[in-house]
Amino acid sequence: MSIRVKGRLRRMQMHDLADDGSNHEFRVVLDQVISEQTGLPCDEGVDLLSDEQFMDAMEKAKARIKKKKEKASRGEAAYDKEVPLAGIS
């Protein structure tokens, strides 16, 4: 996870999301959302976001994880794109 994103979570009093190891997946997805929103690596892009935009990115990250878990519980592929396994024909 981005050090700056983790710092932003702490500054916003969201220590449980910043420090809890069980939230690793959330922080990875949050980094991806920030990069997509800003067009920059998450460490650079996070500084360009207002608090409102950052909260919006957090909601998008939560929604993606929820959607992924719902698909997994239905037995569907977790991601929209299938990635071929190396060495398997």
PyMOL Python script that loads the backbone (N, CA, C, O; Angstrom):
from pymol import cmd

cmd.read_pdbstr("""\
ATOM      1  N   MET A   1       0.827  -1.176   0.000  1.00  0.00           N
ATOM      2  CA  MET A   1       0.000   0.000   0.000  1.00  0.00           C
ATOM      3  C   MET A   1       0.871   1.239   0.000  1.00  0.00           C
ATOM      4  O   MET A   1       1.980   1.252   0.532  1.00  0.00           O
ATOM      5  N   SER A   2       0.357   2.229  -0.585  1.00  0.00           N
ATOM      6  CA  SER A   2       1.011   3.520  -0.632  1.00  0.00           C
ATOM      7  C   SER A   2       1.182   4.101   0.769  1.00  0.00           C
ATOM      8  O   SER A   2       0.255   4.083   1.579  1.00  0.00           O
ATOM      9  N   ILE A   3       2.350   4.605   1.037  1.00  0.00           N
ATOM     10  CA  ILE A   3       2.631   5.220   2.336  1.00  0.00           C
ATOM     11  C   ILE A   3       1.792   6.484   2.511  1.00  0.00           C
ATOM     12  O   ILE A   3       1.290   6.751   3.602  1.00  0.00           O
ATOM     13  N   ARG A   4       1.642   7.255   1.445  1.00  0.00           N
ATOM     14  CA  ARG A   4       0.860   8.495   1.543  1.00  0.00           C
ATOM     15  C   ARG A   4      -0.627   8.207   1.732  1.00  0.00           C
ATOM     16  O   ARG A   4      -1.312   8.930   2.456  1.00  0.00           O
ATOM     17  N   VAL A   5      -1.128   7.159   1.087  1.00  0.00           N
ATOM     18  CA  VAL A   5      -2.538   6.800   1.275  1.00  0.00           C
ATOM     19  C   VAL A   5      -2.750   6.353   2.716  1.00  0.00           C
ATOM     20  O   VAL A   5      -3.734   6.739   3.347  1.00  0.00           O
ATOM     21  N   LYS A   6      -1.849   5.553   3.232  1.00  0.00           N
ATOM     22  CA  LYS A   6      -1.952   5.108   4.622  1.00  0.00           C
ATOM     23  C   LYS A   6      -1.909   6.315   5.564  1.00  0.00           C
ATOM     24  O   LYS A   6      -2.667   6.373   6.532  1.00  0.00           O
ATOM     25  N   GLY A   7      -1.036   7.266   5.284  1.00  0.00           N
ATOM     26  CA  GLY A   7      -0.963   8.486   6.087  1.00  0.00           C
ATOM     27  C   GLY A   7      -2.248   9.292   6.018  1.00  0.00           C
ATOM     28  O   GLY A   7      -2.685   9.857   7.020  1.00  0.00           O
ATOM     29  N   ARG A   8      -2.848   9.347   4.852  1.00  0.00           N
ATOM     30  CA  ARG A   8      -4.111  10.088   4.690  1.00  0.00           C
ATOM     31  C   ARG A   8      -5.216   9.427   5.499  1.00  0.00           C
ATOM     32  O   ARG A   8      -6.025  10.114   6.122  1.00  0.00           O
ATOM     33  N   LEU A   9      -5.255   8.104   5.496  1.00  0.00           N
ATOM     34  CA  LEU A   9      -6.246   7.391   6.301  1.00  0.00           C
ATOM     35  C   LEU A   9      -6.062   7.711   7.785  1.00  0.00           C
ATOM     36  O   LEU A   9      -7.039   7.910   8.506  1.00  0.00           O
ATOM     37  N   ARG A  10      -4.820   7.759   8.234  1.00  0.00           N
ATOM     38  CA  ARG A  10      -4.556   8.080   9.638  1.00  0.00           C
ATOM     39  C   ARG A  10      -4.976   9.515   9.961  1.00  0.00           C
ATOM     40  O   ARG A  10      -5.587   9.763  11.000  1.00  0.00           O
ATOM     41  N   ARG A  11      -4.649  10.465   9.071  1.00  0.00           N
ATOM     42  CA  ARG A  11      -5.026  11.859   9.308  1.00  0.00           C
ATOM     43  C   ARG A  11      -6.537  12.037   9.372  1.00  0.00           C
ATOM     44  O   ARG A  11      -7.036  12.934  10.052  1.00  0.00           O
ATOM     45  N   MET A  12      -7.259  11.185   8.664  1.00  0.00           N
ATOM     46  CA  MET A  12      -8.715  11.258   8.656  1.00  0.00           C
ATOM     47  C   MET A  12      -9.318  10.398   9.773  1.00  0.00           C
ATOM     48  O   MET A  12     -10.514  10.106   9.768  1.00  0.00           O
ATOM     49  N   GLN A  13      -8.473   9.999  10.728  1.00  0.00           N
ATOM     50  CA  GLN A  13      -8.910   9.230  11.898  1.00  0.00           C
ATOM     51  C   GLN A  13      -9.480   7.865  11.532  1.00  0.00           C
ATOM     52  O   GLN A  13     -10.392   7.371  12.195  1.00  0.00           O
ATOM     53  N   MET A  14      -8.943   7.257  10.479  1.00  0.00           N
ATOM     54  CA  MET A  14      -9.376   5.922  10.059  1.00  0.00           C
ATOM     55  C   MET A  14      -8.246   4.936  10.315  1.00  0.00           C
ATOM     56  O   MET A  14      -7.792   4.234   9.412  1.00  0.00           O
ATOM     57  N   HIS A  15      -7.809   4.901  11.556  1.00  0.00           N
ATOM     58  CA  HIS A  15      -6.662   4.077  11.938  1.00  0.00           C
ATOM     59  C   HIS A  15      -6.907   2.595  11.686  1.00  0.00           C
ATOM     60  O   HIS A  15      -5.979   1.869  11.327  1.00  0.00           O
ATOM     61  N   ASP A  16      -8.143   2.135  11.870  1.00  0.00           N
ATOM     62  CA  ASP A  16      -8.430   0.721  11.659  1.00  0.00           C
ATOM     63  C   ASP A  16      -8.178   0.314  10.206  1.00  0.00           C
ATOM     64  O   ASP A  16      -7.701  -0.792   9.952  1.00  0.00           O
ATOM     65  N   LEU A  17      -8.487   1.181   9.266  1.00  0.00           N
ATOM     66  CA  LEU A  17      -8.235   0.876   7.852  1.00  0.00           C
ATOM     67  C   LEU A  17      -6.760   1.011   7.505  1.00  0.00           C
ATOM     68  O   LEU A  17      -6.254   0.295   6.641  1.00  0.00           O
ATOM     69  N   ALA A  18      -6.076   1.917   8.169  1.00  0.00           N
ATOM     70  CA  ALA A  18      -4.667   2.160   7.864  1.00  0.00           C
ATOM     71  C   ALA A  18      -3.754   1.096   8.466  1.00  0.00           C
ATOM     72  O   ALA A  18      -2.746   0.732   7.860  1.00  0.00           O
ATOM     73  N   ASP A  19      -4.095   0.597   9.646  1.00  0.00           N
ATOM     74  CA  ASP A  19      -3.157  -0.235  10.384  1.00  0.00           C
ATOM     75  C   ASP A  19      -3.531  -1.707  10.483  1.00  0.00           C
ATOM     76  O   ASP A  19      -2.659  -2.542  10.719  1.00  0.00           O
ATOM     77  N   ASP A  20      -4.785  -2.040  10.312  1.00  0.00           N
ATOM     78  CA  ASP A  20      -5.229  -3.415  10.488  1.00  0.00           C
ATOM     79  C   ASP A  20      -4.828  -4.260   9.284  1.00  0.00           C
ATOM     80  O   ASP A  20      -5.191  -3.939   8.152  1.00  0.00           O
ATOM     81  N   GLY A  21      -4.098  -5.314   9.516  1.00  0.00           N
ATOM     82  CA  GLY A  21      -3.646  -6.188   8.438  1.00  0.00           C
ATOM     83  C   GLY A  21      -4.778  -6.861   7.684  1.00  0.00           C
ATOM     84  O   GLY A  21      -4.602  -7.261   6.533  1.00  0.00           O
ATOM     85  N   SER A  22      -5.942  -6.993   8.316  1.00  0.00           N
ATOM     86  CA  SER A  22      -7.070  -7.646   7.643  1.00  0.00           C
ATOM     87  C   SER A  22      -7.676  -6.754   6.556  1.00  0.00           C
ATOM     88  O   SER A  22      -8.507  -7.221   5.776  1.00  0.00           O
ATOM     89  N   ASN A  23      -7.285  -5.511   6.491  1.00  0.00           N
ATOM     90  CA  ASN A  23      -7.804  -4.582   5.485  1.00  0.00           C
ATOM     91  C   ASN A  23      -6.848  -4.392   4.312  1.00  0.00           C
ATOM     92  O   ASN A  23      -6.970  -3.424   3.561  1.00  0.00           O
ATOM     93  N   HIS A  24      -5.908  -5.301   4.153  1.00  0.00           N
ATOM     94  CA  HIS A  24      -4.920  -5.168   3.082  1.00  0.00           C
ATOM     95  C   HIS A  24      -5.590  -5.104   1.710  1.00  0.00           C
ATOM     96  O   HIS A  24      -5.238  -4.258   0.888  1.00  0.00           O
ATOM     97  N   GLU A  25      -6.541  -5.981   1.461  1.00  0.00           N
ATOM     98  CA  GLU A  25      -7.212  -5.995   0.163  1.00  0.00           C
ATOM     99  C   GLU A  25      -7.882  -4.649  -0.107  1.00  0.00           C
ATOM    100  O   GLU A  25      -7.816  -4.128  -1.221  1.00  0.00           O
ATOM    101  N   PHE A  26      -8.525  -4.092   0.913  1.00  0.00           N
ATOM    102  CA  PHE A  26      -9.167  -2.784   0.749  1.00  0.00           C
ATOM    103  C   PHE A  26      -8.147  -1.727   0.353  1.00  0.00           C
ATOM    104  O   PHE A  26      -8.397  -0.926  -0.548  1.00  0.00           O
ATOM    105  N   ARG A  27      -7.007  -1.720   1.016  1.00  0.00           N
ATOM    106  CA  ARG A  27      -6.005  -0.692   0.730  1.00  0.00           C
ATOM    107  C   ARG A  27      -5.420  -0.862  -0.671  1.00  0.00           C
ATOM    108  O   ARG A  27      -5.116   0.132  -1.331  1.00  0.00           O
ATOM    109  N   VAL A  28      -5.259  -2.089  -1.133  1.00  0.00           N
ATOM    110  CA  VAL A  28      -4.756  -2.323  -2.492  1.00  0.00           C
ATOM    111  C   VAL A  28      -5.762  -1.808  -3.515  1.00  0.00           C
ATOM    112  O   VAL A  28      -5.390  -1.136  -4.477  1.00  0.00           O
ATOM    113  N   VAL A  29      -7.031  -2.124  -3.304  1.00  0.00           N
ATOM    114  CA  VAL A  29      -8.071  -1.662  -4.234  1.00  0.00           C
ATOM    115  C   VAL A  29      -8.192  -0.141  -4.173  1.00  0.00           C
ATOM    116  O   VAL A  29      -8.386   0.501  -5.205  1.00  0.00           O
ATOM    117  N   LEU A  30      -8.081   0.440  -2.990  1.00  0.00           N
ATOM    118  CA  LEU A  30      -8.123   1.896  -2.857  1.00  0.00           C
ATOM    119  C   LEU A  30      -6.990   2.544  -3.652  1.00  0.00           C
ATOM    120  O   LEU A  30      -7.204   3.549  -4.330  1.00  0.00           O
ATOM    121  N   ASP A  31      -5.792   1.977  -3.572  1.00  0.00           N
ATOM    122  CA  ASP A  31      -4.671   2.482  -4.370  1.00  0.00           C
ATOM    123  C   ASP A  31      -5.019   2.467  -5.857  1.00  0.00           C
ATOM    124  O   ASP A  31      -4.728   3.427  -6.571  1.00  0.00           O
ATOM    125  N   GLN A  32      -5.642   1.382  -6.327  1.00  0.00           N
ATOM    126  CA  GLN A  32      -6.018   1.265  -7.739  1.00  0.00           C
ATOM    127  C   GLN A  32      -7.040   2.335  -8.121  1.00  0.00           C
ATOM    128  O   GLN A  32      -6.925   2.962  -9.175  1.00  0.00           O
ATOM    129  N   VAL A  33      -8.029   2.539  -7.270  1.00  0.00           N
ATOM    130  CA  VAL A  33      -9.069   3.537  -7.560  1.00  0.00           C
ATOM    131  C   VAL A  33      -8.461   4.933  -7.629  1.00  0.00           C
ATOM    132  O   VAL A  33      -8.790   5.711  -8.525  1.00  0.00           O
ATOM    133  N   ILE A  34      -7.576   5.254  -6.690  1.00  0.00           N
ATOM    134  CA  ILE A  34      -6.930   6.575  -6.696  1.00  0.00           C
ATOM    135  C   ILE A  34      -6.121   6.764  -7.973  1.00  0.00           C
ATOM    136  O   ILE A  34      -6.157   7.834  -8.580  1.00  0.00           O
ATOM    137  N   SER A  35      -5.396   5.735  -8.382  1.00  0.00           N
ATOM    138  CA  SER A  35      -4.609   5.816  -9.617  1.00  0.00           C
ATOM    139  C   SER A  35      -5.509   6.029 -10.827  1.00  0.00           C
ATOM    140  O   SER A  35      -5.182   6.813 -11.717  1.00  0.00           O
ATOM    141  N   GLU A  36      -6.645   5.331 -10.860  1.00  0.00           N
ATOM    142  CA  GLU A  36      -7.587   5.482 -11.975  1.00  0.00           C
ATOM    143  C   GLU A  36      -8.200   6.884 -11.996  1.00  0.00           C
ATOM    144  O   GLU A  36      -8.351   7.483 -13.061  1.00  0.00           O
ATOM    145  N   GLN A  37      -8.550   7.402 -10.820  1.00  0.00           N
ATOM    146  CA  GLN A  37      -9.188   8.722 -10.749  1.00  0.00           C
ATOM    147  C   GLN A  37      -8.244   9.844 -11.145  1.00  0.00           C
ATOM    148  O   GLN A  37      -8.654  10.812 -11.785  1.00  0.00           O
ATOM    149  N   THR A  38      -6.983   9.715 -10.764  1.00  0.00           N
ATOM    150  CA  THR A  38      -6.045  10.821 -10.989  1.00  0.00           C
ATOM    151  C   THR A  38      -5.159  10.629 -12.211  1.00  0.00           C
ATOM    152  O   THR A  38      -4.600  11.596 -12.729  1.00  0.00           O
ATOM    153  N   GLY A  39      -5.026   9.396 -12.674  1.00  0.00           N
ATOM    154  CA  GLY A  39      -4.118   9.119 -13.783  1.00  0.00           C
ATOM    155  C   GLY A  39      -2.664   9.125 -13.360  1.00  0.00           C
ATOM    156  O   GLY A  39      -1.765   9.176 -14.199  1.00  0.00           O
ATOM    157  N   LEU A  40      -2.433   9.072 -12.057  1.00  0.00           N
ATOM    158  CA  LEU A  40      -1.072   9.084 -11.499  1.00  0.00           C
ATOM    159  C   LEU A  40      -0.909   7.909 -10.545  1.00  0.00           C
ATOM    160  O   LEU A  40      -1.899   7.332 -10.096  1.00  0.00           O
ATOM    161  N   PRO A  41       0.333   7.551 -10.234  1.00  0.00           N
ATOM    162  CA  PRO A  41       0.522   6.548  -9.184  1.00  0.00           C
ATOM    163  C   PRO A  41      -0.149   7.032  -7.899  1.00  0.00           C
ATOM    164  O   PRO A  41      -0.218   8.234  -7.644  1.00  0.00           O
ATOM    165  N   CYS A  42      -0.636   6.100  -7.101  1.00  0.00           N
ATOM    166  CA  CYS A  42      -1.439   6.481  -5.932  1.00  0.00           C
ATOM    167  C   CYS A  42      -0.694   7.396  -4.972  1.00  0.00           C
ATOM    168  O   CYS A  42      -1.314   8.274  -4.372  1.00  0.00           O
ATOM    169  N   ASP A  43       0.615   7.224  -4.805  1.00  0.00           N
ATOM    170  CA  ASP A  43       1.383   8.098  -3.903  1.00  0.00           C
ATOM    171  C   ASP A  43       1.353   9.550  -4.353  1.00  0.00           C
ATOM    172  O   ASP A  43       1.367  10.457  -3.520  1.00  0.00           O
ATOM    173  N   GLU A  44       1.312   9.777  -5.643  1.00  0.00           N
ATOM    174  CA  GLU A  44       1.253  11.138  -6.166  1.00  0.00           C
ATOM    175  C   GLU A  44      -0.185  11.636  -6.240  1.00  0.00           C
ATOM    176  O   GLU A  44      -0.468  12.789  -5.912  1.00  0.00           O
ATOM    177  N   GLY A  45      -1.090  10.762  -6.672  1.00  0.00           N
ATOM    178  CA  GLY A  45      -2.475  11.148  -6.886  1.00  0.00           C
ATOM    179  C   GLY A  45      -3.249  11.455  -5.621  1.00  0.00           C
ATOM    180  O   GLY A  45      -4.158  12.286  -5.635  1.00  0.00           O
ATOM    181  N   VAL A  46      -2.899  10.794  -4.525  1.00  0.00           N
ATOM    182  CA  VAL A  46      -3.661  10.991  -3.285  1.00  0.00           C
ATOM    183  C   VAL A  46      -3.589  12.433  -2.802  1.00  0.00           C
ATOM    184  O   VAL A  46      -4.535  12.924  -2.186  1.00  0.00           O
ATOM    185  N   ASP A  47      -2.494  13.111  -3.068  1.00  0.00           N
ATOM    186  CA  ASP A  47      -2.345  14.498  -2.629  1.00  0.00           C
ATOM    187  C   ASP A  47      -3.199  15.467  -3.450  1.00  0.00           C
ATOM    188  O   ASP A  47      -3.422  16.604  -3.033  1.00  0.00           O
ATOM    189  N   LEU A  48      -3.674  15.024  -4.608  1.00  0.00           N
ATOM    190  CA  LEU A  48      -4.501  15.881  -5.461  1.00  0.00           C
ATOM    191  C   LEU A  48      -5.984  15.804  -5.112  1.00  0.00           C
ATOM    192  O   LEU A  48      -6.771  16.642  -5.552  1.00  0.00           O
ATOM    193  N   LEU A  49      -6.366  14.802  -4.324  1.00  0.00           N
ATOM    194  CA  LEU A  49      -7.768  14.586  -4.010  1.00  0.00           C
ATOM    195  C   LEU A  49      -8.210  15.402  -2.795  1.00  0.00           C
ATOM    196  O   LEU A  49      -7.489  15.506  -1.802  1.00  0.00           O
ATOM    197  N   SER A  50      -9.397  15.972  -2.895  1.00  0.00           N
ATOM    198  CA  SER A  50      -9.999  16.614  -1.726  1.00  0.00           C
ATOM    199  C   SER A  50     -10.465  15.512  -0.779  1.00  0.00           C
ATOM    200  O   SER A  50     -10.479  14.339  -1.152  1.00  0.00           O
ATOM    201  N   ASP A  51     -10.843  15.879   0.436  1.00  0.00           N
ATOM    202  CA  ASP A  51     -11.357  14.875   1.377  1.00  0.00           C
ATOM    203  C   ASP A  51     -12.594  14.196   0.812  1.00  0.00           C
ATOM    204  O   ASP A  51     -12.771  12.988   0.969  1.00  0.00           O
ATOM    205  N   GLU A  52     -13.444  14.967   0.156  1.00  0.00           N
ATOM    206  CA  GLU A  52     -14.660  14.399  -0.437  1.00  0.00           C
ATOM    207  C   GLU A  52     -14.319  13.399  -1.540  1.00  0.00           C
ATOM    208  O   GLU A  52     -14.921  12.327  -1.611  1.00  0.00           O
ATOM    209  N   GLN A  53     -13.366  13.737  -2.396  1.00  0.00           N
ATOM    210  CA  GLN A  53     -12.950  12.830  -3.461  1.00  0.00           C
ATOM    211  C   GLN A  53     -12.291  11.579  -2.888  1.00  0.00           C
ATOM    212  O   GLN A  53     -12.471  10.480  -3.411  1.00  0.00           O
ATOM    213  N   PHE A  54     -11.528  11.751  -1.814  1.00  0.00           N
ATOM    214  CA  PHE A  54     -10.891  10.611  -1.172  1.00  0.00           C
ATOM    215  C   PHE A  54     -11.952   9.678  -0.578  1.00  0.00           C
ATOM    216  O   PHE A  54     -11.842   8.458  -0.699  1.00  0.00           O
ATOM    217  N   MET A  55     -12.970  10.244   0.057  1.00  0.00           N
ATOM    218  CA  MET A  55     -14.054   9.425   0.613  1.00  0.00           C
ATOM    219  C   MET A  55     -14.810   8.702  -0.506  1.00  0.00           C
ATOM    220  O   MET A  55     -15.226   7.555  -0.342  1.00  0.00           O
ATOM    221  N   ASP A  56     -14.982   9.382  -1.643  1.00  0.00           N
ATOM    222  CA  ASP A  56     -15.627   8.757  -2.794  1.00  0.00           C
ATOM    223  C   ASP A  56     -14.795   7.578  -3.294  1.00  0.00           C
ATOM    224  O   ASP A  56     -15.341   6.529  -3.633  1.00  0.00           O
ATOM    225  N   ALA A  57     -13.481   7.750  -3.338  1.00  0.00           N
ATOM    226  CA  ALA A  57     -12.588   6.659  -3.754  1.00  0.00           C
ATOM    227  C   ALA A  57     -12.705   5.483  -2.789  1.00  0.00           C
ATOM    228  O   ALA A  57     -12.675   4.327  -3.209  1.00  0.00           O
ATOM    229  N   MET A  58     -12.837   5.776  -1.502  1.00  0.00           N
ATOM    230  CA  MET A  58     -12.995   4.713  -0.513  1.00  0.00           C
ATOM    231  C   MET A  58     -14.293   3.951  -0.741  1.00  0.00           C
ATOM    232  O   MET A  58     -14.318   2.725  -0.642  1.00  0.00           O
ATOM    233  N   GLU A  59     -15.368   4.667  -1.044  1.00  0.00           N
ATOM    234  CA  GLU A  59     -16.657   4.006  -1.302  1.00  0.00           C
ATOM    235  C   GLU A  59     -16.579   3.128  -2.556  1.00  0.00           C
ATOM    236  O   GLU A  59     -17.131   2.028  -2.583  1.00  0.00           O
ATOM    237  N   LYS A  60     -15.897   3.614  -3.581  1.00  0.00           N
ATOM    238  CA  LYS A  60     -15.731   2.819  -4.802  1.00  0.00           C
ATOM    239  C   LYS A  60     -14.929   1.555  -4.520  1.00  0.00           C
ATOM    240  O   LYS A  60     -15.251   0.483  -5.033  1.00  0.00           O
ATOM    241  N   ALA A  61     -13.884   1.680  -3.706  1.00  0.00           N
ATOM    242  CA  ALA A  61     -13.073   0.517  -3.353  1.00  0.00           C
ATOM    243  C   ALA A  61     -13.903  -0.509  -2.591  1.00  0.00           C
ATOM    244  O   ALA A  61     -13.815  -1.707  -2.859  1.00  0.00           O
ATOM    245  N   LYS A  62     -14.711  -0.037  -1.636  1.00  0.00           N
ATOM    246  CA  LYS A  62     -15.579  -0.945  -0.866  1.00  0.00           C
ATOM    247  C   LYS A  62     -16.573  -1.649  -1.790  1.00  0.00           C
ATOM    248  O   LYS A  62     -16.823  -2.845  -1.643  1.00  0.00           O
ATOM    249  N   ALA A  63     -17.140  -0.902  -2.742  1.00  0.00           N
ATOM    250  CA  ALA A  63     -18.114  -1.484  -3.672  1.00  0.00           C
ATOM    251  C   ALA A  63     -17.468  -2.552  -4.553  1.00  0.00           C
ATOM    252  O   ALA A  63     -18.084  -3.585  -4.817  1.00  0.00           O
ATOM    253  N   ARG A  64     -16.246  -2.320  -5.007  1.00  0.00           N
ATOM    254  CA  ARG A  64     -15.549  -3.308  -5.831  1.00  0.00           C
ATOM    255  C   ARG A  64     -15.302  -4.604  -5.057  1.00  0.00           C
ATOM    256  O   ARG A  64     -15.490  -5.701  -5.582  1.00  0.00           O
ATOM    257  N   ILE A  65     -14.884  -4.457  -3.817  1.00  0.00           N
ATOM    258  CA  ILE A  65     -14.616  -5.638  -3.001  1.00  0.00           C
ATOM    259  C   ILE A  65     -15.914  -6.399  -2.735  1.00  0.00           C
ATOM    260  O   ILE A  65     -15.937  -7.628  -2.788  1.00  0.00           O
ATOM    261  N   LYS A  66     -16.984  -5.673  -2.452  1.00  0.00           N
ATOM    262  CA  LYS A  66     -18.279  -6.310  -2.213  1.00  0.00           C
ATOM    263  C   LYS A  66     -18.726  -7.076  -3.455  1.00  0.00           C
ATOM    264  O   LYS A  66     -19.188  -8.213  -3.356  1.00  0.00           O
ATOM    265  N   LYS A  67     -18.587  -6.453  -4.618  1.00  0.00           N
ATOM    266  CA  LYS A  67     -18.979  -7.091  -5.876  1.00  0.00           C
ATOM    267  C   LYS A  67     -18.136  -8.344  -6.120  1.00  0.00           C
ATOM    268  O   LYS A  67     -18.656  -9.372  -6.551  1.00  0.00           O
ATOM    269  N   LYS A  68     -16.846  -8.254  -5.846  1.00  0.00           N
ATOM    270  CA  LYS A  68     -15.952  -9.399  -6.034  1.00  0.00           C
ATOM    271  C   LYS A  68     -16.361 -10.550  -5.118  1.00  0.00           C
ATOM    272  O   LYS A  68     -16.388 -11.705  -5.544  1.00  0.00           O
ATOM    273  N   LYS A  69     -16.679 -10.236  -3.855  1.00  0.00           N
ATOM    274  CA  LYS A  69     -17.084 -11.279  -2.904  1.00  0.00           C
ATOM    275  C   LYS A  69     -18.417 -11.893  -3.297  1.00  0.00           C
ATOM    276  O   LYS A  69     -18.610 -13.098  -3.140  1.00  0.00           O
ATOM    277  N   GLU A  70     -19.342 -11.086  -3.806  1.00  0.00           N
ATOM    278  CA  GLU A  70     -20.631 -11.610  -4.247  1.00  0.00           C
ATOM    279  C   GLU A  70     -20.449 -12.564  -5.422  1.00  0.00           C
ATOM    280  O   GLU A  70     -21.083 -13.618  -5.476  1.00  0.00           O
ATOM    281  N   LYS A  71     -19.588 -12.194  -6.355  1.00  0.00           N
ATOM    282  CA  LYS A  71     -19.320 -13.075  -7.491  1.00  0.00           C
ATOM    283  C   LYS A  71     -18.692 -14.380  -7.023  1.00  0.00           C
ATOM    284  O   LYS A  71     -19.049 -15.458  -7.499  1.00  0.00           O
ATOM    285  N   ALA A  72     -17.764 -14.276  -6.096  1.00  0.00           N
ATOM    286  CA  ALA A  72     -17.094 -15.472  -5.588  1.00  0.00           C
ATOM    287  C   ALA A  72     -18.086 -16.386  -4.871  1.00  0.00           C
ATOM    288  O   ALA A  72     -17.990 -17.609  -4.977  1.00  0.00           O
ATOM    289  N   SER A  73     -19.026 -15.807  -4.152  1.00  0.00           N
ATOM    290  CA  SER A  73     -20.004 -16.637  -3.439  1.00  0.00           C
ATOM    291  C   SER A  73     -20.962 -17.335  -4.401  1.00  0.00           C
ATOM    292  O   SER A  73     -21.542 -18.366  -4.063  1.00  0.00           O
ATOM    293  N   ARG A  74     -21.127 -16.778  -5.591  1.00  0.00           N
ATOM    294  CA  ARG A  74     -21.958 -17.410  -6.624  1.00  0.00           C
ATOM    295  C   ARG A  74     -21.144 -18.339  -7.506  1.00  0.00           C
ATOM    296  O   ARG A  74     -21.691 -18.973  -8.409  1.00  0.00           O
ATOM    297  N   GLY A  75     -19.857 -18.427  -7.260  1.00  0.00           N
ATOM    298  CA  GLY A  75     -19.000 -19.306  -8.043  1.00  0.00           C
ATOM    299  C   GLY A  75     -18.537 -18.721  -9.353  1.00  0.00           C
ATOM    300  O   GLY A  75     -18.019 -19.441 -10.206  1.00  0.00           O
ATOM    301  N   GLU A  76     -18.716 -17.423  -9.527  1.00  0.00           N
ATOM    302  CA  GLU A  76     -18.276 -16.761 -10.754  1.00  0.00           C
ATOM    303  C   GLU A  76     -16.832 -16.325 -10.614  1.00  0.00           C
ATOM    304  O   GLU A  76     -16.286 -16.276  -9.512  1.00  0.00           O
ATOM    305  N   ALA A  77     -16.223 -16.010 -11.745  1.00  0.00           N
ATOM    306  CA  ALA A  77     -14.855 -15.486 -11.715  1.00  0.00           C
ATOM    307  C   ALA A  77     -14.860 -14.171 -10.946  1.00  0.00           C
ATOM    308  O   ALA A  77     -15.763 -13.349 -11.105  1.00  0.00           O
ATOM    309  N   ALA A  78     -13.844 -13.982 -10.112  1.00  0.00           N
ATOM    310  CA  ALA A  78     -13.778 -12.781  -9.274  1.00  0.00           C
ATOM    311  C   ALA A  78     -13.524 -11.525 -10.091  1.00  0.00           C
ATOM    312  O   ALA A  78     -13.929 -10.434  -9.691  1.00  0.00           O
ATOM    313  N   TYR A  79     -12.866 -11.664 -11.216  1.00  0.00           N
ATOM    314  CA  TYR A  79     -12.546 -10.503 -12.039  1.00  0.00           C
ATOM    315  C   TYR A  79     -13.183 -10.680 -13.409  1.00  0.00           C
ATOM    316  O   TYR A  79     -13.446 -11.800 -13.846  1.00  0.00           O
ATOM    317  N   ASP A  80     -13.424  -9.575 -14.071  1.00  0.00           N
ATOM    318  CA  ASP A  80     -14.083  -9.623 -15.367  1.00  0.00           C
ATOM    319  C   ASP A  80     -13.216 -10.276 -16.440  1.00  0.00           C
ATOM    320  O   ASP A  80     -13.736 -10.936 -17.340  1.00  0.00           O
ATOM    321  N   LYS A  81     -11.923 -10.099 -16.352  1.00  0.00           N
ATOM    322  CA  LYS A  81     -11.014 -10.648 -17.353  1.00  0.00           C
ATOM    323  C   LYS A  81     -10.397 -11.931 -16.826  1.00  0.00           C
ATOM    324  O   LYS A  81      -9.972 -12.001 -15.673  1.00  0.00           O
ATOM    325  N   GLU A  82     -10.353 -12.948 -17.680  1.00  0.00           N
ATOM    326  CA  GLU A  82      -9.690 -14.169 -17.285  1.00  0.00           C
ATOM    327  C   GLU A  82      -8.214 -14.052 -17.652  1.00  0.00           C
ATOM    328  O   GLU A  82      -7.873 -13.606 -18.747  1.00  0.00           O
ATOM    329  N   VAL A  83      -7.365 -14.446 -16.753  1.00  0.00           N
ATOM    330  CA  VAL A  83      -5.924 -14.382 -16.965  1.00  0.00           C
ATOM    331  C   VAL A  83      -5.433 -15.814 -17.141  1.00  0.00           C
ATOM    332  O   VAL A  83      -5.593 -16.632 -16.234  1.00  0.00           O
ATOM    333  N   PRO A  84      -4.835 -16.135 -18.297  1.00  0.00           N
ATOM    334  CA  PRO A  84      -4.362 -17.513 -18.489  1.00  0.00           C
ATOM    335  C   PRO A  84      -3.207 -17.822 -17.547  1.00  0.00           C
ATOM    336  O   PRO A  84      -2.363 -16.971 -17.265  1.00  0.00           O
ATOM    337  N   LEU A  85      -3.192 -19.047 -17.075  1.00  0.00           N
ATOM    338  CA  LEU A  85      -2.117 -19.485 -16.201  1.00  0.00           C
ATOM    339  C   LEU A  85      -0.886 -19.792 -17.029  1.00  0.00           C
ATOM    340  O   LEU A  85      -0.991 -20.415 -18.086  1.00  0.00           O
ATOM    341  N   ALA A  86       0.262 -19.372 -16.573  1.00  0.00           N
ATOM    342  CA  ALA A  86       1.510 -19.597 -17.307  1.00  0.00           C
ATOM    343  C   ALA A  86       1.821 -21.088 -17.354  1.00  0.00           C
ATOM    344  O   ALA A  86       1.723 -21.785 -16.344  1.00  0.00           O
ATOM    345  N   GLY A  87       2.190 -21.563 -18.521  1.00  0.00           N
ATOM    346  CA  GLY A  87       2.630 -22.943 -18.684  1.00  0.00           C
ATOM    347  C   GLY A  87       1.494 -23.952 -18.833  1.00  0.00           C
ATOM    348  O   GLY A  87       1.748 -25.153 -18.922  1.00  0.00           O
ATOM    349  N   ILE A  88       0.254 -23.489 -18.862  1.00  0.00           N
ATOM    350  CA  ILE A  88      -0.875 -24.400 -19.001  1.00  0.00           C
ATOM    351  C   ILE A  88      -1.532 -24.122 -20.346  1.00  0.00           C
ATOM    352  O   ILE A  88      -1.911 -22.989 -20.645  1.00  0.00           O
ATOM    353  N   SER A  89      -1.662 -25.188 -21.163  1.00  0.00           N
ATOM    354  CA  SER A  89      -2.278 -24.980 -22.460  1.00  0.00           C
ATOM    355  C   SER A  89      -3.711 -25.414 -22.480  1.00  0.00           C
ATOM    356  O   SER A  89      -4.376 -25.303 -23.510  1.00  0.00           O
TER     357      SER A  89
END
""", "prot")
cmd.dss("prot")
cmd.show_as("cartoon", "prot")
cmd.util.cbc("prot")
cmd.orient("prot")
